[in-house]
Amino acid sequence: MANDLTGEFDVVAEFAIPAANRLLAYMHACERFPHSLAMYVDDTQPIGPGLVVNPVLVASANIDGDAIVNHDDIGTSGPHRGHVAAADFFHSGVDPLVNANAGFLEVEPTPSLLKGRVQMQLSAPRLELSGISGANVTARVGILARYFASPHTAPLAEYVRGELLLTTPVGQVSSQTANVVVVNLKAAQLSIGFTPLFTSQPVSPEDLAGVNLLIRNALKTSFMPSSSTLPSNVRFLQFKTLSGAHNAIALLLNMNTARGNAATFNQVVLGAGDDFAFAVSADLVRAAFQPALDQILATPIEPVKFDISIFIHTYHITYTITLGTATVAFESGQIVLTLTGYAHTGTSVLPDFDFTARQSFTLQPDGATANLVVGNLALDTSSSIVNVFKDTAVARFAAVRDQALNQSNVFATVRRILSADANLGGFLRSLLAPPAQSHLPQPQDVDLAYTSVAIQPSGVVLHGSMGVPDWLPARVEFAKIPAPPGSVVTDDVVSDAPQYSALQSWIPGGGIQRFEWSNLGQPQPFNVDENRFVLKQSPVATTSVAFAPAVRSVAAYSPLCLTIRGSRLSSSGPVSAQAVTATACAWGIVPVINGLKASVGKLVPRVTLTQPGPGGLVEVIGHTAAQVDRAGNATPNLIVHFADERSAANLAVLAEALQQSKRADAPTAIVAVVAENQIARCRYTPGIIYAEDSHQIWEQVFAVKHRKRPFTLILGPTGHLLFQHDGALDAGILAAALGKLLVVRPAIQPRLLATSLTLNQLSPNFLFAIAPGQDLTLRKLFGRAVNMIFWKSDSKPSIDTVLDLQKSMGKSSGVAPALLAINDGDTADAIAKVAKEHGLTATLVADHQRDIALAYGIKIWPTTVSLDARGYVKAIRYGRVSAAAASRDPVSKE
């Protein structure tokens, strides 16, 4: 029989649509939903009746399980399916979203005839209601896509931004093996609609119909069903969407009884401000009381004895009590246990009588459950003797009540019945578990907490709030996609512009709305794009009257930065959209040493990492080792200028001379070797590679030591000397030499320099000394955030970064992060000297053999790695971290 509150169900859990979207957002953050995909598409083969269906999409991933960034590396469909995949070492270790074998379908798909390679970024899905209650779920997903059609197939726009609307049935599959809830993407009822918001070229209605057909076939043939195991105490679960004052998605639960009819439940029990509400039938709670009722009826009641005086005689009265019934009923605002019985005395002085005892209970919210609270016990009789009988009888009943309630575990049983964790915690945890191949940390539980309880004649409604664990930081990463082979120089452009793809960037739980590309230190981005995750730098345009190509130095040891802007829902409190911004920079490098000595003794030539500083002067933010090309395949021509104080102020002449040479066929880099005490007085010139002249190592490398400055060298790609000039810079003389002597070679594309770490990766462990004879592992610090600075004793930005972070830690409230200053390769004496001179109070870690630096892939000093309390990488910063930046909670690679 249907219950007025819950219909034919024991428990109904209703989630407000915003709260459900918060849960879906965290599933996206846990990679239960994809965020970046690279796939090979082949939807050209017709399918015959009863045939095994090949997947329309086959995903391509690198060894870390991330989507392939270079579209040329996306593979075609292979033979890995069924038992072959299980027996293959690589494939058995991966749990891909895309099937290796699609199996049989309910409906045979009609091919869209599309074939090619596609890369996609997907935002967190959002639930919507179509206005019709039922068992279907509708989700909207934002998509950024890049598509490369195969030869002789229908072309489509290369770049597309749009929204995908999916409506699919959600049901339950029960078997002896598992009891699971399955989202069926293969069902005939699946409804698909893709709305393009931007396309890089016009899309016809026929094109859009083909895209929708491709999506339908891909979902049916290539995607694993999304399934989650039900908790052991839940036998049946059904979904239903509800429209009302507060739209909701309802989970209809039966614990032991038969599957209910979803049509018997139609009311929205959510209140204003609720994230979720639990409606529990009165029958389910009454069942928890039954052992106590049975025990009460089976327990003898101690006789009630009292004295009564009539005139001059005192009578000793004894009433024996017989209980007749014990029932539990739900009333507005309370649960009432009612006892009926008969009181008998053997004397004729007082009469026998019937009585009714009413014990009230209320419920008090306690986190994700509610406690049963014992209220008043009232006694009503059919006799006027009640006032004499009452006090003693009530005490007798209370003793039996307490004994029965405690021994039958009613309090614990009611807590369990009303527990959101017990009823849905396991189900929610299964939704949030990352895939097996994910490197994400295991999530914490969803935070469910009741805020109020309402007792009704038909049951209990518990109103609550829901939060998810704090969001993981946004991941900002980009990689260079090599230009295709055969890049050439034409009459008006250089067609070797590299592309940079941010395919692997994502906002856990949200979506990226804008990509901003910039150079470090520049106030404004040079490229802002809402529709593409790819930066394709414009070819170098002509500027001269003769239409000769403009000539610029090879950009190297300069950072390219990407800022992503987007949003996601708040993780706790009222559900609201929150803006997310994160930035990452990567340094482009090229070899500047080839065919020469890479080091002199124990000294390694280093390049100074710079950015425009105050007043347009050079600001030094770090150092890195000069790149060496022993094979001779990647080094450009070189202009190396050893500056004195005067020429250091006029380095722009070097770039002007290269421009005037008109040698666009000879990639050339410019290196300015400047005395350490002069570099801060140099005016920043884009395209110049600055090198501080420490220990005259650059002079030793180029075999020009003890030579009077200024002087200028021109070297070919193999390191051989082509030209040398003593004295002040002269653009005309230098341009003439460059025009004549530079060596023709293919375009030089800088590669990006970064650590081997990725955000949200568990930090590599290592051992370090905290005192003489006392060692500690990094793992022992977990439970507290950690900042690690990799530094050099002769790198001022490194030392300044340590000092900045020390200062910021002194101002932090609460428990400050542990600060490890990991010295990269210096001697103990050098470390001790610098620490004493500058007052370094951070925990100093000596990494003489570079074991730690190599494990972390450190190539820039300073590099700051921030870990959260669990030891996962939260942020990576290259170069000096200012005090202001250090005081902020880092959220990205910067």
N, C-alpha and C positions, 0 to 999 in steps of 0.2 A: 504494500500500500504506500502510495506516495506521501511524503512528508510535505507539509505546507511550506517549509523553509528550503529544504534541499531536494525535493522531489524524490526520485527513487535512488538517491545516492546517500552514502554515509557522510561524506565530506565534500564540500565544494570550495575550491580555492579560486578566488577571482583576483586577477591582476589588472590594474589600470594600464591602459595602453602605453603611457609614458614610462611606467615602471617596467613593463615587458620589454620596451625598447632599450631600457638601461641594461636589462639582462642579455638581450641580443648583442648589445654593444660589447659587453664583456666576453661573450662567446667569440666575437670578432677579435677582441684583444688576445684571447687564448688560442686563436687560429683554428677554432672550430669552423669558422667561416673563412674563406680565402681572402687575402688582401692584395696579393700580387701573383700573377700567373703568366707563364710563357707556354704556349701550346702550339702544336701542329694540328691543323684543321684539314680534315678530308671528309666532306659530306657529298661525295659524288657517286657512291655505289648504291644502286637500288637494292632493296632487301626483299627476299622472297619469303613466302609463308613458312613458318617453322624453322627458319635458319637462325643460327647463332649470329648475333649482331656484333660487328666490329665497332670499336669506339670511334665517334666522330672527332673527339679531341684526345690528344695524347700530350701530357704535360712534360716539360723539360725543366730539370732542376740541376743545380750544381751539386758538388759533393756535400755542401752544408744544407742542402734541401731548399735553397732559395731559388726563386725564378731566374731563368737564364736572362742576363741583361743584353748580351749581343744577339740580335735577332738572327744573324747568320749562323749561330750555333744551335738554333732550335732544331731538334731532330725530327725525323719522320716516324710514323708508326712502326713499331717493331713487333717481333713474334712473342713477346713476353706476356703470357696469359696462363690462367689456370695453374696446374701443378708445376709448369715451367717456372713461373714467377716464384712459387714457394720454394723451389729447389735452388734458385739462383741466389748467391750470397748477397749481392747488392740489392736486388729487388725485395728479398725477404726482410731486409732491414728498413724498408721504407713503407710507410702507410699512406700512399698518395690519395689525394682527393679524386683524381681521375682514374677510372677503372682500367685494369688491364684486360678485362673481358666483361662485356656488358651483359651477356646472357640473353634471355628471351624477353620480349616486350608484350605488353597488353595490346598495343596497337602498332602496326608496322609503319615506320616513318617514311615519308616521301622526301628524297634527298633535295637539299637546297642547291646543289651543284657548286658550292663554294669550296675552295681549297687554297691553303696557304699557311702563313704563320701569323700568330696573333699574340700580343702582349696586353695585359689588362691590369689595371688597379681597380679594386672594388672597395667601396665604403661599407661601413656597418649597415646591415639591413634595418629597416624600420617597418613595424607592423602598421597596418591600416585596416579599417572596417569598411566594407562595401555597403553597409546598411542592411545586409541580410544575415540573420543569425543562422549558424550552422556549424559544420565541422571543418570548414575550409579556413586556411590562414593565408592572408595576403601580405606580401612583403615588397618594399620598394628598396632598390639597391642602386646607388650611383656608380657609374662605370666610366673610366677613361681607357680608351683602347687605341692600339696601333696595329694596323693590319697590312700584311704583304701578300698580295695574291700570287699564286703560282702561275707560271706561264700558261697561256692558252685557257685561262679560266676567267670568270667574270671579275672585272676590277671593282673595287670599292674604295671609298675614301680612306686614305692612310690613317688619319687621326679622327677619332669620333669621341665625343663626350655626350652622355645621355643617362637616362634612368630606365631601369628594368623593373617592371611590375609583374610579380609572380603570385598566382593564386593556386594553392595546391591543397589536397585533402591531407589531413593528419589523422592517423588511426593507430590502433594497437594490434600487435601480433603476439599471440600467446602460444607457447609450445612447452614441451618438457625440458627444453634446453634453456630457454630464456623467456622473460616477460618484458617486452620492449615496446617503446613508442617509436613509430617510424614516420618520417616525412617522405611521402611517396612522390618522387619526381618523375616517375614513369607512367603515372596514372593517366587514363584518357581524359579525366576532368581537368588536367593541368591547363591553366590559362596563362598566356604570355603576352606581354605588351612592352615593346621597347620604344622609347621616345627620344630621338636624337635632339640634343640641345645645341650641338656644334658639330660640323663636319668640315674637314679641310677641303672638300670639293662637294658639289651638289649630290644629294642622294635622292634617287627617284622612288616613287611608290613601289616599283618592282624591286629595287634594291632593298628597301625597308622590309618588304614581305619576305625576301630571301634571308635577311638577317634574323627575323622572327622565327622563320622555319629552321634556320641553323641553330638558334638557341634552343628551340624545342627539341630538336634531334640530339643536341649535345647533352641536355639535361636527361633525356631518356636513355641515352646509350653510354654516357661517359662519366656520370657522377654517382658516387656512392650514396646510398640512402642515408639520411641523417637519423640515427637511431640512438635511443638512450634507454638504459635498463631501469625498470621501476624498482622502488624500494621493496623489500621482502614483505612488508606489511600491507602493500597495496596490490590488490589482485586485478582490478580493472581501472583504467584511466581513459577518459574521453575528453576531447576538446570541444569548446563551443564559444563562439563569439557572441557578445551581447551588446545591444545598443540601449542607451537610456540616458539618464542625467549624467552618468559617467560611463563611457564606453569601456568594455572589459573583455578580456579573454578568460574563460572559465575552464578550470581543470576539474572534471567530475570524477570523484574517486569512490570506489567501493572496496571495502577491506576484505570481506569474506562472502558477501551475498552475491547473487547473480548480477550480470551486467545490467545496468539501469537503462531506461529509455531517456535519451537526452531531451526529448520534448517535454518531459515533466518538470524541467527546471528552466525558468525564464526570467527570474528577477535579478536585478543588479543590487547587491548588498554593499557595494563600495560606498563609502562616505566621502564628503569633500576632504581633499588632502590625503586620502588613503593611497598607499602604493599597492596594498593588497588587503584582502579580507578573507577570513576563513569562516565558512558556515558549517557548523557541525550539527547533525540531527540529534534531537532529544533522545531517540532510541539508542544511539551509540553511547551516549553518556550514561543513560539509565542502565545500560548493560554493565557498565563499570561498577555500579552500586549493588548489583544483584548478589555478589558473594557476601557483602556486608549485610544486606537485608536477610539473606538466609541465615547468617550467623546470629543476627539479632533475634530472629524468631526461634532459633534453637537454643538460645541462652536463657536459663531461668532467671527471673527477676527476683531479687531479694525482697522478701515481704516488707511492706511499709508498716511500721509500728509507731503508735503515738498514744498519748493519754488524753482522756476527755473527762471533765468533771461535771456532774449533773447534781445540783444541790450539794449535799454533803458527801456524795459518793464519787470516787474516781474510777473510771473504767480504763482498762488497758486494751487498746484496740490493735488488731493485726489484720492487715489486708494482704491477701495473696493476689498476685497479678498474673493474668493470662493474656498473652498477646494474640491477636487474631490475624491482623494483616500488617504488612509493611510495604509501602509503595513510595515511589519517587515520581514527582510531577514537576513540570516546568511552568513557572508563572512569570509574569512580566517583572524582570529585575531580580528574580531569585529562583533557586532550585529548592524544592520542599520535600523532605522525607517525612512521610506521615505514618504513624503507628496507631492502630486501633486495638482496643482490648477491653477486658472485663476485670473489675476489682471486686473481690468476694471476702466477706468477713463472716465468721461463725456466730457473732453476737447479734442479738435482736435490737441492740441499742442504735446501731447505724445500719443503713441500707447498703446493699450491693449496688454497683452502678457501672455504666459504660464510660469509657474515656477515649479521647483522641489527643495524641501528642504530635506536634508539628515542629520539625527541626528545619530551620532555614539555612541555606548555603549561598554564598556569593562567590564570584571569581575575581581574582586579582591578577592583572598582567604581570608577567615575570620574564622579560626577554622574549624568547620565541615560543613561550608557552604561557599557561596561566595556572595559578594555584587555587585549589579549592579552600575556601575560607568558611569555617564553622560560625554560624550566626546564632540567633536566639532559639531557645527551645521553649515552646509554649504548650501548656496543658489545658484541655477543656473537658469538663465532665458533665454528666447528667444529674449530678447531685450537688446539693448546697454545701456538702462537707468538703468541697474542693479546696477551700482555703487552708484547712487543716492538713489535708492529704497532699497538697500540691508540692510544697517545698521538698519534702522527703522523697516523693515519687520522682520529681524532676531529677534529683541527684542520682536516684537509682537508674533512670533511663540514660542519663548522661554517661554514667560509668559503662553501661552496656554498649552505648553508641561509640564511645571512644575505643573500647576494646575491639569492637567489630570493624570499625574503620581502619584501625591500625593493622590488625592482623590480616585483613583482606586486601591491604595495599591500595585502597581506593584513591588516596591522594596521589600516589605515583601513577596509577592507571589513568586518572583523569588528566594529569600533566602530560602523559604520553599521548593520549587521544587528542588533546588540544595542541600538541606540539607541532609547529610548522616544520621544524627540523626533522622530526620523526616521520611526518607524513610526506614531506617533499624534499628534505635536505639531500638525501641520496640521489634523487632524480636531478636536482639542480646541480649537484656536484658532478654528476656524469655529463651534464651539458657543458660544464666549464673545464673539463679535463683537457689539456692540450693534446694534440695528436702525438703518437709515439715518437715521430721523428723530430718534433719541435724542440728547439733549444730554449724555449721559454721556461721560466720557473713554474713549478706547480702552484696553481692559484689557491688562495685562501677561500674559506666558505663564504657564501652569500650571507650577509647580515640581515636576518629577519627579526623584527622586534614588534611585539604588540603594543599598541598605544591605548586601547580601550576595549572593553568587553560589554556586550549587550546580550542579556538573557531574555529569550522570548519563549512563548508557550510551545513552539515547535523545535527549539534548539538554541544554539549559541552562535553569535556572530562576533568574531574577534577582528578588530581593525588594526592594521599595522603599517610599518614603514619598511622599506627594503633598500639596502645599500650593497654595493659590490666593493671589493678591495680597491685601493688606490690604483689609478691607471698607471701602466708602464709608460716610461717616457716615449715621446715620438721618436721614431727612427728616421734619421735623415742620412741617406747614403746615395752617392752617385758614382758612376764609373764611366770611363771613356770608352766609346765604341770606335774601334779603329776605322779609319777611312778605307773604302774599298781599294784593292790593289789597282795600280795604274793611274793614280792621281796625277793630273797634268796641269801645266800652266798654259792658259790661253791668252789671247790678246788683251783681255780686259779683267780677268779674274784668276785667282788661284783656287783651284777646286780641291783643296786638301783640308778643308775645315773639318775638325773632328766633331763628333757628336758626343754628348754626355747624357746618359740615361739615369733617371732617378726612379726606375721601375721598382726597386726594392725599398724605397722610402714609404712610410705609412704612419698613420696615427692610430695606435691601438684603440679600438672602440669608436672610431670616428671616420672622418674622410678629409682628404686634402682638397682644398678649394682653389689654391693658387701656389704657383712656383715662382720664386723670385731669385734670379741669378745675379750675382754681384762679385766685385773684386774686394778683397779685404781692405778695410780702411776707406772705401768709397761710400759717401752718404746715401746714394741712391742706386738701386739695381739697374743694370743695363738691359735686363730682359725680364718681363713679367708675363706669365702665361697661365691662364685658367683652364686651358684645354689640352695641354700636352705635358707629359712627364719627361720630355726629351728636349735638350737644348742643342740646336744645330747652329753653331756660330756662322754668321754671315760671311761669305767669301770676302777677301780683302778687295775693296773697290778701288778703281783707278782714281788718281787725283791730279795727274799732270796733264798738261795740254796735249802732249803727244800720246796720251792714252797708254803709257807704259804702266805696268802694275806697280802699286805702292809697295815699298819694301819696308818691312819691320823686322826687328830682331826676334829671334825665337823666344817666345815667352817661357821663362823658366824660373824656378824658385820664387814663384808668385802664386798666391792662393786664389782658387776659384771657390766661391761660397754659394751655397743654396739655402734659402730660407723657405720653408713650407708654412703655409697658413691654412688653417681649417678649423674644425670644431668637433666636439663630442659632447655627450650628455654628462652632467655632473654625476660623480660616483656615489654620492650620498646626499641626504637632505632633499628638498624639493627638486624635482627633475627639471633641469634647465640646460639650454645649450651653452657651452663654455668655449671661448676662443682658445685655440692652440697654435702656438708659434714655436718653431724650432729651427736651428741653423746648424749647418755643418760646412766646414771648409776643408779642402784638400789642396796640397801643394803640388803644382806641376813641376816636374824636374826633367832635365836632360843631362847626359854626360858632358862634362867640361874637361875631362882628362882622358887622353887616348894616346897610346904609344909612348907615354912618359911614366916616370916613377909615380906610383899612387901614393906613396908616403915617404917621408924622410925620417929614418930612425923610427922612433915611437910616435912621431907626430903625423897626424892625418890632416890634409888640407880640408878646411871647412868653409861652407858658404853661409853668409849672414842672411837670415830671413827678415825681411823688412816690410814696412807699410808706410803710407804717408802719415806723418806726424803733425804736431802743431806747427802752424806757419808754413806748411808744405815741405818741412825738412824730413830727413830719413829718421824713422823710428825703428830701432832694432828690437824684435820680439822673440828671436830665437836663433838657433844654429842647426845645421845639419851637415853631414859629411858630403864633400863634393863627390858627385857620381863619376865613376870610372867605367869606361867602355873598352875592355881589353880586346873584344872581337873586332872593333872598328866599324860597326854597322850603324850606330845610332848617334855618333858625335857630329855636331854641326861644325862649320867653320867658326873660328873664335877671333874676337877682337879683345885683347887683354890690355888694359891700361893701368899702369902703376902710377898712382896720382901723388902729387905733392899738395900742399894746402891750397894753392891757387887753382890747379886744374880740377881738384875735387869739387870745387864750386861751379864747374862748367862742364859737367859730364854729359849734358844734353848734346854737345858737339858730336859725341860718338854716334848717337842715334841719327843725327842729321847727316853725318857722312855716309852712313849705311843707306839712308834714304836716297841720297844723291847718287850713289853708285848704280842704282837701277838694276841690281843683280837679284832679281826675284827667283832666279833658278839656283841660288846658292844659299841655303838656310844658314844663318849666322847668329851666334849668341855673343852678347857683350858682357865682359866681366870687368868690373872696376875694383882694383885692389887698393884699399884705402887704409891709412893708419888708424888704429883703434880709437885714438883720441880725436880723430877728424871726422869720423863717419856721421856723428850726430849733427855736424854742421853742414853736411851735404844736402843739396836740394834733391828731393825725391824725383827721380825720372823713370817713368814706366819703361820697361824693357831692359833696364840695367840690372845685372846680377852683381850684388855687392858682396865683397869679401873683405873681412877685417884682416889686416896684415899682422898676425900674431906670430912671433918668433921668425919672421921673414920666411915662412914656410912656402908661400907662393913663389917667392923669388927662387928658392931652392928647387921647387918642382919644375919651373921653366928654365932652370940653369942660368939665371941672370942675376945672381946675388952680387951685392956690393956695387950695384950700378946706380948712378945718380938719377934721381927722379926729377920730373916726370918722363916716362917713356912708354911707348905703345908697341904692341906686338900684334901681327896678324898670323894666325896659324891655320893650317888646313885640317880637315877631319881626322887625319892620322896623327896629328900633333906636330907635323914638320913646320918649321918656320918659313913663312912666305914673305914677311916684310917686318921691318922694325924702324921706329922713328923716335929719336930723342928730342926732348924739349916739349914746349907747350903744344896743345892740341890745335890742329889746323884742319878744318873740315874739308877744304879743297884737296889738300895733299892726301889725306886719308881716303877720301872718296875715290880719287883717281886710282890709288893702289888697290882698293877693294874692287873697283870695277874691272880691273885687269887681272887680279890674282886669285880671287875667290874661286873655290873648287865647286863645280856643278855636282849636285847630289840630290837624291829624292827628298821630299818634304820630311821634316823632323817633327814628330808629334810627341809632346811631353807626356810622360806617364805620371800617374797620381801617386803620391807618397803618403802612406798611412800606416797605422799599426796593424797587427794581425787580429785585433779585437773587433767584436761587434757589440752593439748595444744589446742589453738583456742577456748577454752571455755570462756564464759562471766564470768568475775570475780564476786564472791559473793560480795554484797554491805555490808557496815557496817558504823557505826557512830563512830567518834572519836573527841576528844577535840583538838582544835588548840590554845585555850587560856582559862583562867578561865571563865566559863560561856558561852563559844562559841564553838559550835559543828559544824562538817562538815561531809558530807557523802562522801564515796569514789567516787560515781558517779559525784560529783561536780568537781572532778579533771580531768574527761574525756575531751579529746581535747588536752591532754598532756600525754606523756608516764609516767609511774609510776614504780618505783622499790620499792618493799616491802621486808624488811628483818625481819624475825622472829628470835628473839635473846633472850638469857638469860644473866642476869647480872653477873653470875659466870662462864660463858663460854667464855674463851679468844678468841677462833676462831670467836664467834659471834661478839664480840666487834671489833675485827680486820676487820671483813667483813664490818661493818658499816663505820669504818675509811677509808678502801680502797675505798668504793664507794663514800664517801664524797670527797676524794682526786680526784678521776676520774671525778666527776661532775665539779670540779673547772677547769679542763683542757678541758672540752667539748666545742665545738663550737656550736653556736646556742642555742636553748632552751634546757636546761638540763632536764632530767626526774625528776619528783617529787620523793623525797626519804622519805619513811615512815619506821621508825625503830619501829616495833611492838614488844614490850616486852611481852614475853609469861609467865604470871603468877606471876611475881615478885611484891614485895611491892613498893609503891611509893617512900619510902626512899631509897631502893636499887637502883631503876632506877635513881633517882636524884644524888645519890652519884657517880655512875659509869659515868653518863653523865658529871658531873663536873670534875671528875678525868681525863677522857680521851678526853674531849673536843668534845663531840658529838653534832653536829650542825644539824643533820637530824631531821625531824619532829618526835618527840617521841610519840608513841601511847601506852598507858598503857592498857594491856589486862589482868587485875587482875583475872577475872573469866574464862579466856581462851575461851571466846565466839568466838572471831575471829579465834583463833588457831583451835578450834574444827570445825568451818565452813570450814576451808581450809584443815583440816586433817593434821595438822603439828605434826610431830613426831621426827624431827631432827632439832637441832639447831647448826648453823644457816641454815635456808632455805630461799633462795632468789627467789621471784616470780616477774617476769617482765611482765608488761602489755603494750600493745600498746595504742595509743591515743584514741582508741575506747573502751578500757577497756577489751580487750580480752587477755587471757594468751598467752604470747609470748615465755616465757622460764621459766624453773624451775631448780634451782641449789641447790644441797644439799652440805653442808659443806662450808668451807671458800672460798670465791671468791677472787682471787688475784686481784691486781690493774690492771694487764694486761688484765685479763679476763673481768673485769668490764668495761674497756674502749671499748671493742668490742661490736658490736650489737649482743645480744644473739639470737641464732636461734634454740635452741633445749633444751630439758631437759638434764641437765648435772649432 
